[in-house]
Amino acid sequence: MGDWELEQALGLGIEGLALLIALIALFISFKAHKTSAVLATSMQETELTKMRIKAKDALAVAKRGYNEVTFECLENRKSWDKKHYASRMTLRAPSFELSDDAKLRRDVNLQAATSIQRLEQEYNKLNKTSLISLESFIGKATTVASTLQSLPQRLEEPNISSTVSWSKY
């Protein structure tokens, strides 16, 4: 073999080696791209899961607010019942109409029940694969929770001191 043939064989070997290195680099690049795509999908799923949990938590906070409104209405009714019972001790005809305090309690309870029912319906219809719809729901649930929190403030407490005290007699 002459020098020329040796040089040509060596050149082909180097070109083959360069081609092999390029193919390995291409394969590694493909694998890296595939891994990054899997990682991006995983990150998106993680974010969706986090938002789903936040949405459920926001719904739970609103439900707790509803339970608190219901409890406050019951406590308010007990207070008014005590006052009405004491005032009924005086001899007068019973009234079968709803009192103003009962109407107010009914309205507060109805508003709370309607709000939580609509929120639950919206949650059930919610597209739980969309970050935008999850964020929107969380905002609405937070608004409903704060509205529910303020509802008991509309209830009026009875003036117990104005009831008849039988201990005087």
C-alpha positions as CSV (number, residue, x, y, z in Angstrom):
1,M,0.0,0.0,0.0
2,G,1.2,3.4,-0.9
3,D,1.2,6.6,1.0
4,W,-1.7,7.8,-1.1
5,E,-3.9,4.8,-0.4
6,L,-3.0,5.0,3.3
7,E,-4.0,8.7,3.4
8,Q,-7.2,7.9,1.7
9,A,-8.0,5.0,4.0
10,L,-7.1,7.2,7.0
11,G,-9.4,10.0,5.7
12,L,-12.3,7.6,5.2
13,G,-11.8,6.3,8.7
14,I,-11.8,9.9,10.1
15,E,-14.9,10.8,8.1
16,G,-16.6,7.6,9.3
17,L,-15.7,8.4,12.9
18,A,-17.0,12.0,12.4
19,L,-20.2,10.6,11.0
20,L,-20.6,8.1,13.9
21,I,-20.0,10.9,16.4
22,A,-22.6,13.1,14.6
23,L,-25.1,10.2,14.7
24,I,-24.5,9.7,18.4
25,A,-24.9,13.4,19.0
26,L,-28.2,13.4,17.0
27,F,-29.4,10.5,19.0
28,I,-28.6,12.2,22.3
29,S,-30.3,15.4,21.1
30,F,-33.4,13.4,20.2
31,K,-33.5,11.7,23.6
32,A,-33.0,15.1,25.4
33,H,-35.8,16.6,23.4
34,K,-38.1,13.7,24.2
35,T,-37.2,13.9,27.9
36,S,-37.8,17.7,28.0
37,A,-41.3,17.1,26.3
38,V,-42.1,14.5,29.0
39,L,-40.9,16.9,31.7
40,A,-43.0,19.7,30.3
41,T,-46.1,17.5,30.2
42,S,-45.4,16.4,33.8
43,M,-45.0,20.0,34.9
44,Q,-48.3,20.9,33.3
45,E,-50.0,18.0,35.0
46,T,-48.5,19.0,38.3
47,E,-49.8,22.6,37.9
48,L,-53.3,21.3,36.9
49,T,-53.3,19.0,40.0
50,K,-52.3,21.9,42.2
51,M,-55.1,24.1,40.8
52,R,-57.7,21.2,41.1
53,I,-56.7,21.0,44.8
54,K,-57.0,24.7,45.2
55,A,-60.4,24.6,43.5
56,K,-61.6,21.9,45.9
57,D,-60.2,23.8,48.9
58,A,-62.0,27.0,47.7
59,L,-65.3,25.0,47.4
60,A,-64.7,23.5,50.9
61,V,-64.2,27.0,52.4
62,A,-67.4,28.2,50.8
63,K,-69.3,25.1,52.2
64,R,-67.9,25.9,55.6
65,G,-69.2,29.5,55.2
66,Y,-72.6,28.1,54.3
67,N,-72.6,25.9,57.4
68,E,-71.7,28.9,59.5
69,V,-74.6,30.9,58.0
70,T,-76.9,28.0,58.8
71,F,-75.6,27.8,62.4
72,E,-75.9,31.5,62.9
73,C,-79.5,31.5,61.6
74,L,-80.3,28.7,64.0
75,E,-78.7,30.6,66.9
76,N,-80.6,33.7,65.9
77,R,-83.8,31.8,65.8
78,K,-83.2,30.4,69.3
79,S,-82.7,34.0,70.6
80,W,-85.9,35.2,68.9
81,D,-87.8,32.1,70.1
82,K,-86.9,33.0,73.7
83,K,-88.1,36.5,73.2
84,H,-91.3,35.5,71.5
85,Y,-92.0,32.9,74.1
86,A,-91.5,35.4,76.9
87,S,-93.7,37.9,75.1
88,R,-96.4,35.3,74.5
89,M,-96.8,35.0,78.3
90,T,-98.9,38.1,78.0
91,L,-102.4,37.2,77.0
92,R,-103.0,38.0,73.4
93,A,-104.0,36.1,70.3
94,P,-101.3,34.0,68.6
95,S,-100.0,35.2,65.2
96,F,-99.5,32.8,62.4
97,E,-97.7,35.2,60.1
98,L,-93.9,35.1,59.8
99,S,-92.3,37.7,61.9
100,D,-89.8,40.1,60.4
101,D,-86.9,38.3,62.0
102,A,-88.1,35.0,60.6
103,K,-88.4,36.5,57.1
104,L,-84.9,37.9,57.4
105,R,-83.5,34.6,58.5
106,R,-85.4,32.9,55.6
107,D,-83.9,35.4,53.1
108,V,-80.4,35.0,54.5
109,N,-80.7,31.2,54.5
110,L,-82.1,31.2,51.0
111,Q,-79.4,33.4,49.7
112,A,-76.7,31.2,51.3
113,A,-78.3,28.0,50.0
114,T,-78.7,29.4,46.5
115,S,-75.1,30.7,46.4
116,I,-73.6,27.4,47.5
117,Q,-75.8,25.3,45.2
118,R,-74.8,27.4,42.2
119,L,-71.1,27.1,43.2
120,E,-71.4,23.3,43.5
121,Q,-73.1,23.0,40.1
122,E,-70.4,25.2,38.5
123,Y,-67.7,23.0,40.1
124,N,-69.4,19.8,38.8
125,K,-69.5,21.3,35.3
126,L,-66.0,22.8,35.5
127,N,-63.4,21.9,32.9
128,K,-60.8,20.5,35.2
129,T,-58.2,20.3,32.5
130,S,-58.1,24.1,31.9
131,L,-56.0,26.3,34.2
132,I,-58.0,29.3,33.2
133,S,-61.3,27.8,34.1
134,L,-59.8,26.5,37.4
135,E,-58.5,29.9,38.3
136,S,-61.8,31.5,37.4
137,F,-63.7,29.1,39.6
138,I,-61.3,29.7,42.5
139,G,-62.0,33.4,42.2
140,K,-65.7,32.9,42.2
141,A,-65.5,30.5,45.2
142,T,-63.5,33.0,47.1
143,T,-66.1,35.7,46.4
144,V,-69.0,33.4,47.4
145,A,-67.1,32.5,50.6
146,S,-66.7,36.2,51.6
147,T,-70.3,36.9,50.7
148,L,-71.5,34.0,52.9
149,Q,-69.2,35.2,55.7
150,S,-71.0,38.6,55.7
151,L,-74.6,37.3,55.6
152,P,-75.0,36.6,59.3
153,Q,-74.3,40.3,59.9
154,R,-77.7,41.1,58.4
155,L,-79.4,39.2,61.2
156,E,-80.8,41.3,64.0
157,E,-80.5,40.1,67.6
158,P,-83.6,40.5,69.8
159,N,-83.6,43.1,72.5
160,I,-84.0,40.6,75.4
161,S,-84.4,43.3,78.0
162,S,-87.7,44.3,76.6
163,T,-89.3,40.9,77.2
164,V,-91.6,40.4,80.1
165,S,-89.8,39.4,83.3
166,W,-92.0,37.2,85.4
167,S,-89.6,37.3,88.3
168,K,-91.2,40.7,89.3
169,Y,-94.5,39.1,90.0
